């Protein structure tokens, strides 16, 4: 029993020792942009318009594009319109809430988009 308490105490102290490693700015917010199956959208642009305006940096990841707040730019929490566009597709706009939330027991923050993903439609949606 004493050994178990020692291990738990050591684990807790180890976790606390990592707390000094919190970044000066919160971890960046991101949103997943899903595209229709079988399509490749190479020129997608995602822009957040709200308390500030920022163009997100989008990279393809298997079945979607991962769009993140520009590295090194402070995220400003608040209500935003996410505008997603690409050649041959209608522009899509949706509301996104951005908040700074605790990431772990150390109190390190992470920026969170809600919703965390959107679906970007086809240019010929609704037609045959």
Secondary structure in CASP SS format (residue, H / E / C, confidence):
PFRMAT SS
TARGET T0000
AUTHOR 0000-0000-0000
METHOD secondary structure of the structure
MODEL  1
X C 1.00
X H 1.00
X H 1.00
X H 1.00
X H 1.00
X H 1.00
X H 1.00
X H 1.00
X H 1.00
X H 1.00
X H 1.00
X H 1.00
X H 1.00
X H 1.00
X H 1.00
X H 1.00
X H 1.00
X H 1.00
X H 1.00
X H 1.00
X H 1.00
X C 1.00
X C 1.00
X C 1.00
X C 1.00
X C 1.00
X E 1.00
X C 1.00
X C 1.00
X E 1.00
X E 1.00
X E 1.00
X E 1.00
X E 1.00
X E 1.00
X C 1.00
X C 1.00
X C 1.00
X C 1.00
X C 1.00
X C 1.00
X C 1.00
X C 1.00
X C 1.00
X E 1.00
X E 1.00
X E 1.00
X E 1.00
X E 1.00
X C 1.00
X C 1.00
X C 1.00
X E 1.00
X E 1.00
X E 1.00
X C 1.00
X E 1.00
X E 1.00
X E 1.00
X E 1.00
X E 1.00
X C 1.00
X C 1.00
X E 1.00
X E 1.00
X E 1.00
X E 1.00
X E 1.00
X C 1.00
X C 1.00
X C 1.00
X C 1.00
X C 1.00
X C 1.00
X C 1.00
X C 1.00
X C 1.00
X E 1.00
X E 1.00
X E 1.00
X E 1.00
X E 1.00
X E 1.00
X E 1.00
X E 1.00
X C 1.00
X C 1.00
X C 1.00
X C 1.00
X C 1.00
X C 1.00
X E 1.00
X E 1.00
X E 1.00
X E 1.00
X E 1.00
X E 1.00
X E 1.00
X E 1.00
X E 1.00
X E 1.00
X E 1.00
X C 1.00
X C 1.00
X C 1.00
X C 1.00
X C 1.00
X C 1.00
X E 1.00
X E 1.00
X E 1.00
X E 1.00
X E 1.00
X E 1.00
X C 1.00
X C 1.00
X E 1.00
X E 1.00
X E 1.00
X E 1.00
X C 1.00
X C 1.00
X C 1.00
X C 1.00
X C 1.00
X C 1.00
X C 1.00
X C 1.00
END
